[in-house]
Every structure is written in C-alpha cells, then in structure tokens.
Amino acid sequence: MKTKSIIVIIVLITSFINCNAQNEKKEANFPELKGPYLGQKPPGMTPELFAPGIISCGTYDYHGTFSPDGKEFYFGRQIGRALVWFTEEKNGKWTKPQIAPFYGKIKWHDRAAMFSPDGNKIFFTSYRPEDENDERAGTSNIYYVERSDEGWSKPIDPGKNINTEATEANGSMDLEDNYYFNSRRTNGVGSNDIYYSKYENGTFGEAQLLSDSVNTAGSETYPFIAPDGSYLLFTRVIRGGKYGFTIEIFISFKTPDGQWTKAKSMAEILNCDYRDSAPFVSFDGKYLFFTRYKKAEKFDKNTHHSYQELMEIFDSPENTIHHGDIYWVDAKIIEQFKFDNIKQ
C-alpha cells in the first residue's frame, strides 16, 4: 500500500513538473491577447471552443467565470490536482494564466470559482480541512474570498447554514444576495439538490430547498442564478443513452409570483452528445459559457497507438478523453426557452 502511495505521489509530481516545463517553454510564445473575452472572436448560436490553446488546451479545463467588468477570468484546471487559475487584462493585454493566489496546499482540490455580481467576492469549492495545518484533505465545502486594496483575502468559511457535514459545492449569487448552491444534505429529494441562502448583514441565512420544478430524485448541481434572479441554469444527470448516462444543462424561469417553472433541458439546442455542465452567463448577458466533456472519436482502446499519437489525442482541444473544455455560445439561445417555460 505504501509503495502504491509513493508511485501516485511520483506521478503527480512528474505531471506537475512536466506541465511547468511546458508552460515555461510556451512563456516566450504566449500570444498578445487584446480586447474583450481574451480577444476571442465571439460565437454565434452554435457552441464553440473558448480560447483554444490558451484556456481550453487539452488538459482538464472547466467552469469559467468572468468578473462583472470583464477584465478578469477565473477557471478550473486539473493537472493531477484541481486548482483555480486566472488571467486578467493588464495594460491592455491579457496575462498568461496562472494559479489563483488563494489556493491551498497543492494536495487539496480547489475548483468551481464564481464571481459575485459586484465583483467583490469569489466563491469556490474546496477540499481544504478546517485546520489549514492539517495535512489531510477535508470534505467538499464552499469558501469565498473578498477583494480589498491589497488583493484577495484569505478564504472565508460562510458558516453552518452553507457548510454542513454533507458535501456542498458550486454556487452563485444574484444582485439581491441570494446564494444558490448544491448539497447532499439529508432533507433533499435526490443525491444532489439545489438550495439557496440569503446573505444579510454579513451572515448567510438558513438554506432553503428549491421546489420539485428544479430538484428531482436524481442529481442537480452547478446552479447559476441570473444576476436579476429571473432564471436559473443548472446541471442534471440523465441516465440511459449510448454512454450509459449524459449530463445536461437545464433552465428554469422565475414567474411573477416568485415560483420556478418546470425546468427544461437545453441539450438539443446545445447539441449535447455526452456531457455539458457548469453553465455561466457573462455579466453583460451576451454569452453562455459551459464545460463540455467529450470522448475522443480517434481513440480506440483496441488499437495500438504510438506515444506521440496518444499525446496528440490527449493534447488536442478538439478530442479530449473524458476531459473538459470550456465552450461559449450566444446567450440569445436562452430566449428560445423563455416563452415555452412561462406559458406552462
């Protein structure tokens, strides 16, 4: 058992060293990126890979969030361990992505960062223990950092109304300071359910379970609430199909009386063939970002591939193997669901 642990550690260290070596090699060749959204050409009504080779680069890149002013972009990248990375616009140019300053020890997973609408908080999911001196990773909990003139604060635990003995993760906040997140707590109806909590006077209130218009006996995760609270995007696991299951993005709208309409899948219009997850709409309302997990059509476990061929498959943004890439699409597609939802 000890030998296996040593081997795993060596593999993780080697992967991290190799990644750093590749990054150093690319440092001098990092492109000059200017303009909104890292200078990328905006997509139309068909999802496109976001910033290929820069953000989506064939590793495991997922769950992005732009700041409200559009000058910072935080996202998840997993190379052995999941960490939050970021790039920002400085002096008219976007910086090379690097690990966010609030990360914990390299052995702890940090992921799923999301800006608050005022840009002064970033919420994220972490497996860090309650005692930062504890070498053991903890369970999945939610933390946030606050912006100051000196930069980001140390991670803050939002308290017992958010974090329980169950797992909590993946949240977002609206302009009214309602915080939506998913949890496995026992009063839910499925394996993962979506809750919300009101943030007032520096404290998060008791979490409320959303109705069965959103939550089911299955698993609902990665909620994104529109800043004005008018709609909710989230992820749901769908059993069946050629892969045994799919993960699809759903949408529900809030009615004038404060109820949620029965959620509808966006899979058909997003052309989801396998797994789409972790939705986020830019604060200007223009683009829907999400994570797409794909199986590489070129990869055949019964075919012998050379090392170079395998590396090309794994590194290709177009052909990731069970890895994630960030995609974006014109947010006008949301309007196509609004009328049908509200008339129910």
N, C-alpha and C positions, 0 to 999 in steps of 0.2 A: 504493500500500500504506500509505504514511504517512497519507494522507487518511482511509482506512478506519479506521485505528487511532485517529485523532483523533475520528472520528464515534462509534466504540464507547465511548471514554472519556467523551465528552459525554453520550451516552445513559445510561451508568451513573451519572454524577454527577447528571444530571437526575432519574433514578429515585430515587436516594438522597435528594436534596433534597425531591422531592415526597412521598416516604414520611415524611420527618421532619416536613414541614409538616402532613401528615395526622395524624401522631401527636401533634403539638403541639395541633392543633385538638381532638383527642379527649381530651387530657390532663385537661381540666377535667370531662369527662363520663365518665371511666373509672369503671366501676361499683364499688360497695363489695362485695367478694367475701370471704365469711367461711365457715369450715368446711373439712372435708377436700376434697381434689381441687378446689380453687378454688371451693368452694361449689356445684359442679355436681350435678344430680340423677343418681344412679347409674343405669347402664344395666341392662337385663335380658339375655336371651340373644340379642338382636338387636343388632348393632353400631350405635352412634350416634356422631354427630359430637361430639368433645370440645371443650367451651368455645367454641362458635361466636362469632365476632366478637371473641374475646379471644386464644385460641391459634390456632384454625383460622379464619382471617379472609380467605380467598380469595387470599392471596399464594402462597407455596410453603412450607408449614409441615409439618414431618415429624420423625420419630424423637425421641420424647419419653422422658424418664426422671425419675421421682420419686426423691428421697432416701429412704433407709430410714425416716426418721421422718415422711415425707410432707409436710414443710414447705418443700421446695424443688422446683421443676420446671424442668428444662433441656430445650430443644428446638431443632431446626434451623429457621431461617427464611432463605429466599433471596430477596433483593431485589437483583438484579444479581450479588451475590456471596453464597455460603453462609456464614452465621455462626451460632454457638451463642448463643441467647438464654436468659433465665431470668426467673422470677418466684419470690418467696418470701413466706412468711407472716410478717408483722411486726406486732406489737401486735394480733394477732387478725385482720389484714386482709392480703389478697394484694396485692403491689405490681404496678404496671404493668410488663409485660415490657420488658426492655432487653438490650442485648448483654452477654454474659458478660465478666468482667474479664480473662480470659486470652486474648482474641482477639489475632491477629497483625495485620499491616498489612491494611488494608481490601481490598487486591487478592488476598489469599490466602484460599482456601476453608478454613473450619473447620466440621466437622459431626459428626453421629453421636455425641453425648455419652452416656455411660453411667456411672452411679454404681457403685462397688464396694459389696458388701453391708454393709461397716462405715461407709459414708458418708464415708470419709476420702480417697477418690480419685475423680476423674472422668477416665475415658478418653475420648479423642475422636480423630477422624480429621482430619488437616491436610495442606495442600499447602505449608506453610511450608518454606523452604530450610533446610539445616543451619546456614548462617550467616545470622543474623537481619538482618544488614546487606546481604545480597544482595537486590536488587530483584526478581529473578526467582523465580517460584513453583517449588517443588520437586515431587517426585512424591508420591503418596498414601502417607502413613505414619501410624503411631499414636503418640500422645503421651498423657501424663497429668499432672494437677496434683494436689498434695497439700494437704490442709487444715491450717491452723495457726491460732493465736490471732489472727494478723494477716490471715488470709484465705487465698486460694488462692495456691500457689506459682507460679513461672514454669513453663511447660510442660517436662516431662522426657521425654527420649528413652529408651524402655525397653531399648534395646540391640539388638545384631545378631541375637539369636535371635528377635526380633519383626520388626524392620525390616530388610529386605534391599534389593537392587537392584530387586526386583519391587515391585508395589504391595501394601500391606497396609492394612486398614481394618476398622471396625465390630466392636468386641469387647465382651465382658462377662466378669465374674469370679464364681466361686462362693465359698462360705464356706471352702473348702479352698485358696483362692488359685490355682485353675486358671483361666487366662485363655484364652478362646476367641475366635478372630478369623478373618477370611477373607484369603486371599492368592492371588496369581497366580504363586507360585514354581514353578520347573520340575519339581519332584518330585511335583507334584499329578497328578490324573487328569482335570481339567476346566479350563475357562477361569478359574474361581474355585473354591477349595476351602476347607474349614474345618479349622483346626488348633487345638491347644491347647498352652499352655506353663505349667509350674509356677513360681510365684513363691515363692522361698525366700531368706531372708537378704538381701533387697534386690536379688535378681537373678532375671531370667526365664531359665528353663532352655531347652534345645533344644526347638523346636516339633515336635509330633507330628501327623501327618496322621490325621484320623479315617477310619474304615473306609468301605467302599462301602455300608453301611447308610445313610450320610448323604451322602457325596460321590459324584458321578456325572461323566460326561463333559461335562455341561452346566456350569451356574454356580450355586454355592451361596454365599450372602452373609448378612450381618446375623445372626450367631448370637446367641441369648440363652440363657444357661445358667441353669437354676433355681438359686437360692441353695444348695439342698441337693444339687445335681448330679443330680437324679432325672430331669430331662427337658431336652431341647434344642429350642428353636424356631429356625427359620431361614427364609431366603427362597430360592426356586428359580425359575429362568426356565423356562417351559414353552412350547415352540414350537407354533404352529398356532392355530386358533380364528379368530374373525371379525376380530380385531385383528392377526393375524399372530403374536402371542405373548401370553402372560399371565405375571404374576409372582405366585406363590402362597406362602403360609406353610405350612411343613411342621413336623411334630413327630416326635421320636424319644425313646424312653424308655430309661433305663439299667436293665439287668437285674441281678439279684443277683450275677452273676459278672463285672459290670463291662463287659458288651458293650452296644452300641447296637442297639435294634430297628430294623427296616426303616422308614424314615421314611414318614409318610402325609401327604397334602395335607389342609389344613383349609379349602380353598376352598369346598367345598359348604356347610358349616355356617356359614361367614362370609359366604356369598352374594357371593363374589368374582366380579365380571363382567369385570374388566380387570386391575388390578394391586393387590395387597396386599403390604406389605413391612414391614421393620424392626419386628418384634414385641418387646414388652417387657411383663413381668408385674410389677405393683406388688409391693413387698417384703412387703406384708401378704398377698399371694396372692389378692387379691379381684378384680382387674381386668386384663384383657389389653388393652394398647394397641398400635396398629399404624398404619402410614401407608397411606392409600388414595389411589390416583391414578385419576382418572376423566376421561372425555371428556364435555363438556357436550352434552347432547342438544339444547339450544336453539340451539347454534352450527351454522350451515350455511355452508360457505365459498362456496357458490353464491348465497347470499342477501346483499343489501346491508343492512348494519346501520348505524344511526347511531352516532356516537361514544358517546353516552350509553348506547345498548343494549349496545355492546361492553363498556363499563366495568361495567355491571350484570352481564353474563355473567362477566367476569373476576373481579369482586369478590365474587360470590356464593359463600358456603361450600358451597352445595348443588350448584353447577355449575362446578367448576374445570376448566380446559382443560389437560390434561397436567400439572397441578399437584397437589401433595399436600395432604392434610388429615389430621389425627390423629383416629382413631376409638378408641372403647373399648367393651368388652363384658364381661359377667360371666365371670370366669375358670373358672367351673364347666364351661364347654364343653370344657376340657382333659380333664376326667374322662371325657367321652364317647369319647375316643380311647385312653385308657389300657388298658382291658381287651383291646381288639382288637389293640393293639400287643404286649402282653406274651404273649398266647397264641400268637403266631406262632412 
